[in-house]
Amino acid sequence: MGGKPNLFKFADIENRLQTLQPGQTYIKPFVTSAVSDTMCGGLNFLNDVKVPWDLTCDEIIYCMEGTFRLVCDGESYICNPGDVLYIPKDNHISYEADEKCVIFYAAYPHNWKQLAGITQVPGIDPDDFVAG
């Protein structure tokens, strides 16, 4: 049997959503390679922003609050609260929101940044960045 569950509280980072300015994104990775050797996940706050990205891992997004839009190959996928979106790796995408929104993301594999040689992700505080 594996290790014990980890509980992460939205209330611990909710203040970042309240202070998020238009044009900004904030990513809080909760599950990292320090927690899991298979997957990763966390929360992403977006406010009137477009973030282009080359996706190097499989990702699942759950829209918690607001309206989230993912653009892939010119097609928009609109997510409202409660919607779930799966994005396969190796796609050029854009994470977008016209106002404040909150999404939960889960990604596989957990070390996608290390495998892709990525040393920075827009929106992740340097103290929270885990390469592996």
C-alpha positions, 0 to 999 in steps of 0.5 A: 500500500502507498503513502498517506493522503495529502490534503491541500486547502483552497483557503491557503491560496485563495488570497492570490485569486483576490489580488490577481490583476488582469493579464496575470495567471497564478499556478499553485502546484500541489501534487509534484514529484515530491508527492507522487512518482506518477502524476502532478496537479494543482490549481491555476488562477487566470484573469483576462489572459492568454498563455500560449503553451506547447503541451508536453504531457497529457492534461485534464482540466476541471473548471471550478469558477468562471469561464476557461477557454482552451484554444488548440489548432484554431478551435476553442473549447469553452469550459464552465464550472463543472466541465472537464477537458482532456488535452493529449500531449504534443499540442500547441495550445493557449490557456485563456480567460476573459475574466477571473477563472479557477481551474484544477489541472492534473498532468501525466507524467509527473516529471514532464518539465524535466523530460521537456527540459523546461526550467520556467512555467508562466505563473508558477512562483520560483519557490513552487517550481519543481523541475522533476 
